[in-house]
């Protein structure tokens, strides 16, 4: 009997299902993030075909943003996963060097290693940096007993996914696809994840990815994917494997992948220093803006420094400044997923820098506790006074209020 040929695997349809599987349990900040993560999952099955393997980093300024869940789903979909929250560089070198196939290392709580209070772990940083490139990435170690020692090179090339609070060293960030996780808003829901139920479904997708990878291995090994305009040097190294996967899958994935590449590369330069961000956001919403649609930086600083119960007068032994305010807010993003930054506010006297409520609104919704149930009048009364009884917002001539503002809010001067 003639054996029927196997039905070819539709790579685009398979990546669609991988993306949908992530969407069930993960709330990523942008559509580009779903595209990048699905491509990264697939690239892990083809990692030996590429010159580089981009790290993927799920980072957020606050806990409870879904980073660990994202890592759990990646673990289901990638080959030979090894999860850890603590490992020495030597252990990881030996793991990669002795494995039958290249492992996928999943590093949770990576901020405990590279965070500001942990100190730098140069050996582990060296593993993550060197293992990003297939040729020349390794560690020279002496192996043996007593005086019988021989030099041996341990390989470190493997796919690595990370999750953590705050940020990572620049040498790692520049080798990574960065997903800026955010706490889910009240109207954003995901399906509850139960490992006993959903692991089998994820492993089935993993096996299909492995089978598809076997059919395109030669194609991606010799691929030179076209890069989007302006993506060169290190970002091109990071994205080349993912674009090669997208081109091999076909369908709309090549187009989606290049759009995601541009978006995430451009968004990768924001300042994500860990901070007292939630306290700052809440104070801005409840005690400074109070319904105003924009407030100059000078007025914000004056109001913050007038709060005797707040930390703004003593940040690292110095009062908050316009520069530190900008650094603190830049780790959060606008509704358009751009870092919150000061913008010009046009006044008769000039164009001072300041902040807009529309830029802060999304961060207020995601990170701040529900506002106190007070009327606009009482909220205004609680606002620090800086100018003859006017509220902080009112003192910021000539700030405009939105049309939806309660009628009891003070009218701003226009002189």
ZAMARGU-4260 file (C-alpha; in steps of 0.2 Angstrom, whole numbers, plus 5000, padded with zeros to 4 digits):
<rodrens>
0) 5000/5000/5000 | 5007/5017/4995 | 5010/5028/5010 | 5000/5044/5010 | 5011/5060/5011
5) 5009/5070/5027 | 4999/5086/5026 | 5011/5100/5026 | 5011/5111/5042 | 5004/5129/5039
10) 5017/5139/5049 | 5006/5155/5048 | 4991/5146/5055 | 5002/5138/5069 | 5009/5155/5074
15) 4991/5161/5075 | 4987/5148/5087 | 5002/5151/5097 | 4997/5169/5098 | 4980/5165/5103
20) 4986/5154/5117 | 4996/5168/5124 | 4981/5179/5123 | 4971/5168/5134 | 4982/5170/5149
25) 4993/5185/5146 | 4988/5204/5144 | 5003/5211/5135 | 5004/5230/5133 | 5003/5231/5113
30) 4999/5220/5098 | 5017/5221/5094 | 5021/5211/5110 | 5010/5197/5105 | 5018/5195/5089
35) 5036/5196/5096 | 5032/5183/5109 | 5025/5171/5097 | 5040/5172/5086 | 5051/5171/5100
40) 5043/5154/5105 | 5045/5147/5088 | 5063/5154/5086 | 5068/5144/5102 | 5065/5128/5092
45) 5077/5134/5078 | 5090/5142/5089 | 5104/5132/5082 | 5101/5139/5065 | 5105/5157/5069
50) 5120/5167/5073 | 5111/5176/5088 | 5097/5172/5100 | 5088/5187/5107 | 5084/5187/5125
55) 5066/5191/5129 | 5063/5201/5145 | 5046/5204/5153 | 5049/5219/5164 | 5037/5230/5174
60) 5038/5244/5187 | 5027/5236/5200 | 5022/5218/5205 | 5006/5209/5199 | 5009/5214/5181
65) 5008/5196/5174 | 5027/5194/5171 | 5028/5177/5179 | 5013/5171/5170 | 5020/5176/5154
70) 5036/5166/5158 | 5025/5151/5163 | 5016/5151/5146 | 5033/5153/5137 | 5039/5138/5146
75) 5025/5127/5139 | 5029/5131/5121 | 5048/5131/5121 | 5060/5116/5120 | 5069/5109/5135
80) 5064/5123/5147 | 5074/5125/5163 | 5066/5137/5175 | 5076/5145/5189 | 5075/5160/5201
85) 5093/5157/5207 | 5108/5150/5198 | 5126/5152/5197 | 5135/5156/5180 | 5145/5140/5182
90) 5130/5129/5184 | 5122/5137/5168 | 5138/5135/5158 | 5138/5117/5163 | 5120/5115/5159
95) 5122/5122/5141 | 5138/5112/5138 | 5131/5095/5144 | 5113/5096/5137 | 5108/5084/5123
100) 5100/5099/5115 | 5101/5117/5118 | 5090/5122/5133 | 5078/5136/5135 | 5083/5145/5151
105) 5068/5154/5160 | 5074/5166/5173 | 5061/5173/5185 | 5064/5187/5198 | 5079/5192/5188
110) 5079/5209/5197 | 5085/5200/5213 | 5101/5197/5204 | 5103/5214/5195 | 5092/5225/5205
115) 5100/5241/5214 | 5101/5232/5231 | 5108/5216/5224 | 5125/5221/5217 | 5131/5216/5201
120) 5134/5198/5197 | 5147/5200/5183 | 5149/5181/5180 | 5130/5179/5177 | 5129/5194/5167
125) 5144/5187/5156 | 5134/5171/5154 | 5119/5181/5147 | 5129/5192/5136 | 5141/5179/5129
130) 5127/5166/5126 | 5118/5178/5115 | 5130/5174/5100 | 5133/5157/5094 | 5151/5159/5089
135) 5163/5165/5102 | 5151/5165/5116 | 5158/5154/5130 | 5168/5153/5146 | 5186/5147/5149
140) 5187/5137/5165 | 5200/5125/5173 | 5193/5107/5175 | 5201/5093/5185 | 5207/5088/5202
145) 5221/5095/5212 | 5236/5099/5201 | 5229/5090/5186 | 5220/5104/5178 | 5215/5107/5160
150) 5208/5122/5152 | 5191/5119/5145 | 5179/5131/5135 | 5161/5130/5141 | 5148/5135/5128
155) 5134/5147/5134 | 5123/5149/5118 | 5105/5146/5121 | 5088/5155/5122 | 5085/5164/5138
160) 5068/5172/5144 | 5068/5183/5159 | 5055/5192/5170 | 5058/5205/5184 | 5054/5221/5192
165) 5062/5238/5186 | 5076/5236/5173 | 5091/5226/5168 | 5109/5231/5164 | 5111/5240/5148
170) 5122/5226/5141 | 5107/5214/5143 | 5094/5226/5137 | 5102/5229/5121 | 5102/5210/5117
175) 5084/5208/5122 | 5066/5210/5115 | 5059/5220/5129 | 5040/5218/5134 | 5035/5232/5146
180) 5021/5223/5156 | 5008/5233/5165 | 4995/5229/5178 | 4979/5224/5171 | 4966/5238/5171
185) 4949/5234/5179 | 4941/5231/5162 | 4955/5219/5156 | 4952/5201/5159 | 4962/5185/5156
190) 4957/5167/5157 | 4962/5159/5174 | 4978/5148/5171 | 4978/5130/5178 | 4993/5120/5175
195) 4985/5103/5176 | 4972/5108/5163 | 4982/5119/5151 | 4999/5112/5151 | 4994/5098/5140
200) 4987/5110/5127 | 5003/5121/5128 | 5014/5105/5126 | 5004/5100/5110 | 5007/5117/5103
205) 5026/5115/5107 | 5026/5098/5098 | 5018/5106/5083 | 5031/5120/5083 | 5045/5107/5084
210) 5038/5097/5070 | 5036/5113/5059 | 5054/5119/5064 | 5060/5103/5056 | 5052/5107/5040
215) 5060/5125/5038 | 5077/5122/5047 | 5087/5123/5030 | 5077/5138/5025 | 5079/5149/5040
220) 5098/5144/5042 | 5102/5152/5026 | 5090/5167/5028 | 5095/5185/5026 | 5078/5194/5031
225) 5075/5211/5025 | 5076/5223/5040 | 5064/5238/5042 | 5071/5255/5038 | 5082/5262/5052
230) 5084/5245/5061 | 5103/5242/5060 | 5117/5236/5071 | 5112/5227/5088 | 5093/5229/5085
235) 5095/5221/5068 | 5105/5206/5077 | 5091/5205/5089 | 5077/5204/5077 | 5085/5195/5062
240) 5080/5177/5069 | 5062/5183/5073 | 5060/5190/5055 | 5067/5174/5048 | 5054/5164/5057
245) 5040/5176/5051 | 5046/5174/5033 | 5046/5155/5034 | 5029/5155/5042 | 5022/5166/5028
250) 5004/5173/5028 | 5003/5190/5036 | 5017/5186/5048 | 5031/5195/5038 | 5022/5211/5038
255) 5016/5210/5056 | 5034/5205/5062 | 5042/5220/5054 | 5029/5232/5061 | 5032/5224/5078
260) 5050/5226/5076 | 5049/5245/5072 | 5037/5248/5087 | 5047/5238/5100 | 5064/5245/5094
265) 5058/5262/5095 | 5050/5259/5112 | 5066/5251/5120 | 5075/5267/5125 | 5063/5273/5138
270) 5070/5275/5156 | 5064/5262/5167 | 5073/5265/5184 | 5064/5257/5198 | 5055/5271/5209
275) 5042/5277/5221 | 5031/5277/5205 | 5014/5273/5212 | 5015/5285/5226 | 5020/5299/5214
280) 5006/5295/5202 | 4993/5295/5216 | 4999/5311/5223 | 4999/5319/5206 | 4981/5313/5203
285) 4973/5317/5220 | 4983/5331/5226 | 4990/5341/5211 | 4980/5339/5196 | 4963/5338/5204
290) 4954/5339/5187 | 4966/5350/5178 | 4971/5344/5161 | 4989/5351/5162 | 5001/5357/5176
295) 5018/5366/5174 | 5033/5356/5181 | 5037/5371/5193 | 5020/5370/5200 | 5020/5351/5202
300) 5037/5352/5212 | 5030/5366/5223 | 5015/5356/5227 | 5025/5340/5230 | 5038/5348/5241
305) 5023/5356/5252 | 5017/5338/5256 | 5024/5335/5274 | 5018/5317/5274 | 5026/5313/5257
310) 5044/5308/5253 | 5047/5321/5240 | 5058/5332/5251 | 5070/5319/5254 | 5074/5307/5239
315) 5092/5301/5242 | 5095/5315/5254 | 5089/5328/5241 | 5072/5336/5237 | 5064/5331/5221
320) 5069/5341/5206 | 5062/5342/5188 | 5075/5330/5182 | 5071/5317/5195 | 5052/5319/5192
325) 5055/5316/5174 | 5065/5300/5178 | 5052/5294/5190 | 5038/5296/5177 | 5047/5290/5162
330) 5046/5272/5168 | 5027/5273/5165 | 5019/5275/5148 | 5005/5285/5140 | 4990/5277/5132
335) 5000/5276/5116 | 5013/5266/5125 | 5026/5280/5125 | 5036/5285/5140 | 5028/5299/5150
340) 5038/5315/5147 | 5036/5334/5150 | 5029/5344/5136 | 5027/5362/5133 | 5012/5372/5140
345) 5008/5387/5131 | 5005/5403/5141 | 5005/5422/5138 | 5022/5422/5147 | 5030/5408/5138
350) 5030/5390/5135 | 5035/5381/5152 | 5037/5362/5153 | 5024/5352/5161 | 5013/5337/5161
355) 4996/5333/5154 | 4983/5323/5162 | 4979/5313/5146 | 4997/5306/5146 | 4995/5301/5165
360) 4978/5294/5163 | 4982/5276/5158 | 4995/5274/5172 | 4983/5282/5185 | 4970/5268/5180
365) 4982/5254/5180 | 4993/5257/5196 | 4984/5269/5208 | 4971/5264/5220 | 4953/5270/5217
370) 4952/5289/5220 | 4943/5294/5236 | 4925/5297/5234 | 4924/5315/5237 | 4916/5329/5228
375) 4927/5341/5218 | 4925/5354/5231 | 4932/5344/5245 | 4946/5338/5234 | 4950/5356/5230
380) 4950/5360/5248 | 4963/5346/5251 | 4975/5353/5238 | 4990/5362/5244 | 4988/5381/5243
385) 5002/5390/5235 | 4994/5407/5229 | 4982/5417/5239 | 4969/5402/5242 | 4970/5395/5225
390) 4973/5377/5222 | 4989/5371/5214 | 4980/5368/5198 | 4972/5385/5198 | 4989/5393/5202
395) 4996/5387/5186 | 4990/5401/5174 | 4983/5398/5161 | 4979/5379/5163 | 4963/5374/5155
400) 4951/5361/5162 | 4942/5348/5152 | 4924/5351/5148 | 4918/5336/5159 | 4925/5344/5174
405) 4913/5347/5188 | 4906/5365/5189 | 4912/5367/5207 | 4931/5366/5202 | 4939/5383/5203
410) 4939/5393/5187 | 4957/5397/5181 | 4963/5414/5178 | 4967/5419/5160 | 4977/5435/5164
</rodrens>
